[in-house]
Amino acid sequence: MSVPVVDAPVSTGGHFGMTVSDDGQGWYQDVRDVLRDLAHHWELVYYLTLRDIRIRYKQAAMGFGWALLMPLMIVGAGLMVQLVLAQGAGKSVSMANLAGTAIKSLPWAFFVGSIQFATGSLTSNMNLVSKISFPREVLPMSSVFAQSFDSLISAAALVIVLPFLGVRPTMGLLWLPVLALLLVIFTVAAALFLSCANLFYRDIKYIVQLLLTFGIFFMPVLFEPAMLGAKGARIVMLNPLAILLEGFRIAVVQGHSLLQPLTVVRHAVVIPAWEPWYLWYAAIWAIAGCLGALLMFRRLQYLFAEFI
């Protein structure tokens, strides 16, 4: 499929629409220019996203089943881990625990899939990057948006399954758009940073693959932070992605308002499972990280053609 591009000369001393920011306008002007360029080229983002979706499913044996495979594998692994732990403690696995793992598997699969495709998005499109003038940010962003398509399919399947796990609609569902938006912003920030880093250091993709493979054991996907005790739970929740994952579980499974604190009691010890400031902390990381990644991406764009 042909991709619409901007008919403009390639800049050799600067990046799209401007040169390196040395005119005293500062970071605010740079970020505003990036957002303006992205808004102006929204059709390019759409076509690249559509292209990525078609490439993923073209001649695929499983078809849309790929969108369900990773969440199902995560839920299966989580069930196995919980069964082993429950067997050792002489307890049974509750439906709430299984539902929590199912809920958190979806945003985790979205993050992993987005980063896997976005990290190599610049190097795999070297002809576009080196020969055509357009805002390069659209390449990793289109990878994230293409992964959103898979996540929507998984979400539709999850909606059907959750009632069988004892999950009922509550007011906590109103937090889903907020959490989903913060997750997308945080993922875009990571995608921009890692795709740019991979262009300059080609072994970044191997480091990313290693972290994504074993990251699930450090994220509260197969377990709840409260299982690690009060101190361990706070350490885990320093990760903004962990906050978003737990936010999905607490809002959907427990129907709890994220503006209210939540505690659990384990072995006669009161452990904070959620604090309202967690959400603000994650929001600051997501928004500031995205703006910082956009700024870094824009100021390094003029070097892309040399390193690709």
C-alpha positions in Angstrom: 0.0 0.0 0.0 1.3 3.4 -0.9 1.9 5.8 2.0 1.1 9.5 1.5 4.1 11.6 2.2 4.9 15.3 2.2 6.5 16.6 -1.0 9.3 18.5 0.6 13.1 18.6 0.3 15.1 16.6 2.8 16.8 18.7 5.4 20.4 17.9 6.0 21.2 20.4 8.7 18.1 20.1 10.8 14.8 18.3 11.2 11.4 18.6 9.8 10.1 22.1 9.8 12.9 23.6 11.8 16.6 23.4 12.7 18.2 22.4 15.9 16.7 24.6 18.6 19.4 27.2 19.1 17.2 30.3 18.5 16.3 30.8 22.2 12.7 29.6 21.8 13.4 26.7 24.1 11.7 23.4 24.7 8.2 24.8 24.8 8.4 26.0 21.2 9.9 22.6 20.2 7.1 20.6 21.8 4.5 22.9 20.3 6.0 22.4 16.8 6.0 18.7 17.3 2.3 18.6 18.3 1.4 20.9 15.4 3.3 18.7 12.9 1.6 15.6 14.2 -1.8 17.2 14.0 -1.1 18.4 10.4 0.0 14.8 9.4 -2.7 12.8 11.2 -3.6 11.2 7.9 0.0 9.8 7.7 -0.4 8.3 11.2 -3.7 6.7 10.0 -2.2 5.2 6.9 0.9 3.9 8.6 -1.2 2.4 11.4 -3.4 0.7 8.8 -0.3 -0.5 7.0 1.1 -2.1 10.2 -2.2 -3.8 10.9 -2.4 -5.3 7.4 1.2 -6.5 7.6 0.5 -8.3 10.9 -2.5 -10.2 9.6 -1.6 -10.7 6.0 -1.1 -14.4 5.4 -1.3 -15.1 9.1 -2.4 -18.7 9.9 -4.1 -17.6 13.2 -5.6 -14.4 11.9 -7.2 -12.4 14.7 -6.3 -15.2 17.1 -2.9 -13.5 17.5 -4.7 -10.7 19.4 -5.9 -13.3 22.0 -2.8 -15.5 22.2 -0.6 -13.4 24.5 -3.4 -12.5 27.0 -4.4 -16.1 27.1 -0.8 -17.2 27.7 -0.4 -14.7 30.5 -3.7 -15.8 32.2 -2.6 -19.4 31.9 0.8 -18.7 33.4 -0.9 -16.7 36.2 -3.3 -19.5 36.9 -0.4 -22.0 37.1 1.6 -19.7 39.5 -1.4 -19.1 41.7 -2.3 -22.8 41.8 1.3 -23.6 42.9 1.2 -21.0 45.6 -2.3 -22.0 46.8 -1.3 -25.6 46.9 1.7 -24.8 49.1 -0.5 -22.7 51.4 -3.3 -25.2 51.5 -5.7 -22.8 49.9 -7.7 -22.5 46.7 -7.5 -20.0 43.9 -10.3 -17.5 44.0 -12.2 -16.2 41.0 -11.2 -12.7 42.0 -7.5 -13.5 41.7 -8.0 -15.1 38.3 -10.1 -12.1 37.2 -7.4 -9.8 38.4 -4.8 -11.6 36.3 -7.1 -11.6 33.3 -7.7 -7.8 33.6 -4.0 -7.0 34.0 -2.9 -9.3 31.2 -4.6 -7.0 28.6 -2.7 -3.7 29.3 0.6 -5.7 29.8 0.1 -7.4 26.5 -0.6 -4.0 24.9 2.6 -2.5 26.3 4.8 -5.5 25.4 3.4 -5.7 21.8 3.7 -1.9 21.3 7.3 -1.8 22.4 8.3 -4.9 20.5 7.2 -3.3 17.2 8.0 0.3 18.0 11.6 -0.3 18.9 12.6 -1.3 15.4 10.2 1.0 13.6 12.9 3.5 12.5 15.5 1.0 11.3 12.9 -1.1 9.5 11.7 2.0 7.6 15.1 3.3 6.6 14.1 4.3 3.1 11.4 6.6 4.5 13.6 8.0 7.3 16.6 8.8 5.1 14.9 10.0 1.9 11.5 11.6 2.7 10.8 14.6 4.8 8.0 14.0 7.4 7.7 13.9 11.2 9.5 10.7 12.1 7.6 10.4 15.4 4.7 8.9 13.4 6.6 5.6 12.9 6.8 4.5 16.5 3.4 6.0 17.3 1.7 4.1 14.5 3.2 0.9 16.0 1.5 1.7 19.3 -1.8 2.5 17.6 -1.7 -0.7 15.6 -1.3 -2.6 18.8 -4.4 -0.8 20.1 -6.4 -2.7 17.4 -5.2 -6.0 18.8 -6.1 -4.8 22.3 -9.6 -3.9 21.3 -10.2 -7.5 20.1 -8.8 -8.9 23.3 -10.9 -6.4 25.3 -14.1 -7.6 23.5 -13.3 -11.2 24.4 -12.5 -10.2 28.0 -15.9 -8.5 28.4 -17.5 -11.8 27.6 -15.4 -13.8 30.0 -15.4 -11.6 33.1 -19.0 -12.2 34.2 -18.1 -15.9 34.4 -15.3 -14.9 36.8 -17.7 -13.1 39.1 -17.0 -9.6 37.9 -20.0 -7.3 37.9 -20.4 -3.7 36.5 -19.7 -1.1 39.1 -18.9 2.7 39.1 -15.2 1.7 39.0 -15.6 1.1 35.3 -15.6 4.9 34.9 -11.9 4.9 35.6 -11.1 2.7 32.5 -10.9 5.6 30.0 -8.5 7.5 32.3 -6.3 4.5 32.9 -6.3 3.5 29.2 -5.4 7.1 28.2 -2.5 7.2 30.6 -1.3 3.7 29.5 -1.3 4.9 25.8 0.6 8.1 26.7 3.2 6.2 28.8 3.6 3.6 26.0 4.1 6.3 23.4 6.8 7.8 25.6 8.6 4.5 25.9 8.2 3.8 22.2 9.6 7.1 21.1 12.6 6.8 23.5 13.5 3.2 22.6 13.0 3.5 18.9 15.4 6.5 18.9 17.9 4.8 21.1 17.8 1.7 18.9 18.7 3.8 15.9 22.0 4.9 17.5 22.7 1.7 19.4 21.5 -1.4 17.5 21.7 -3.8 20.5 18.9 -1.9 22.3 16.4 -4.2 20.7 18.0 -7.2 22.3 18.0 -5.5 25.7 14.4 -4.5 25.2 13.5 -8.1 24.3 15.2 -9.4 27.4 13.5 -6.9 29.7 10.1 -7.6 28.2 10.6 -11.4 28.5 11.4 -11.3 32.2 9.6 -8.1 33.0 6.4 -9.9 33.8 8.0 -11.4 36.9 8.7 -8.0 38.2 5.4 -6.4 37.3 2.2 -7.1 39.4 0.6 -9.1 36.6 0.9 -12.7 38.0 0.7 -11.4 41.6 -0.6 -8.5 43.7 1.9 -6.1 45.3 0.4 -6.6 48.7 1.8 -10.2 48.7 5.3 -8.7 49.1 4.3 -6.9 52.3 4.0 -3.1 53.0 7.5 -2.2 52.1 7.7 -4.5 49.0 4.3 -3.2 47.8 5.5 0.4 47.9 8.7 -0.5 46.0 6.7 -2.2 43.3 4.4 0.7 43.0 7.2 3.1 42.3 6.9 1.8 38.7 4.2 3.9 37.0 3.3 1.0 34.7 2.7 -1.2 37.8 0.4 1.5 39.1 -1.7 1.5 35.9 -1.9 -2.3 36.0 -3.1 -2.4 39.6 -5.4 0.5 38.8 -7.2 -1.6 36.2 -7.6 -4.5 38.7 -8.8 -2.4 41.6 -11.2 -0.4 39.5 -12.8 -3.3 37.5 -12.6 -6.3 39.9 -13.0 -4.6 43.2 -15.1 -1.6 41.9 -13.0 0.7 44.0 -12.7 4.5 43.4 -9.1 5.4 42.7 -9.5 8.6 44.6 -9.9 6.6 47.8 -7.2 4.6 49.6 -7.5 0.9 49.9 -5.8 -1.4 52.4 -5.6 -5.2 52.7 -4.8 -7.3 55.8 -2.3 -10.1 55.4 -1.0 -12.1 58.3 -2.5 -9.5 60.7 -0.6 -6.7 59.0 -2.4 -3.8 57.3 -0.8 -3.2 53.8 -1.7 -0.3 51.6 -3.0 -1.7 48.3 -3.8 1.7 46.7 -3.2 5.3 47.5 -4.8 8.2 45.6 -1.4 9.8 44.9 -0.4 6.7 42.9 -2.6 7.9 40.1 -1.2 11.4 40.0 2.3 9.9 40.2 1.6 7.7 37.1 0.0 10.6 35.3 3.1 12.9 35.8 5.4 10.1 34.6 3.3 9.5 31.5 2.8 13.1 30.5 6.2 14.4 31.4 7.8 11.3 29.8 5.9 11.7 26.6 6.7 15.4 26.3 10.4 14.7 27.1 10.5 11.9 24.5 8.9 14.1 21.9 11.5 16.8 22.6 14.4 14.4 22.5 13.1 12.8 19.3 12.7 16.1 17.6 16.1 17.4 18.5 17.9 14.3 17.4 16.0 13.8 14.2 18.6 15.6 12.1 21.1 12.8 12.9 18.8 9.9 11.9 19.9 9.8 8.2 23.6 9.5 9.3 23.1 6.6 11.7 20.5 4.6 9.8 
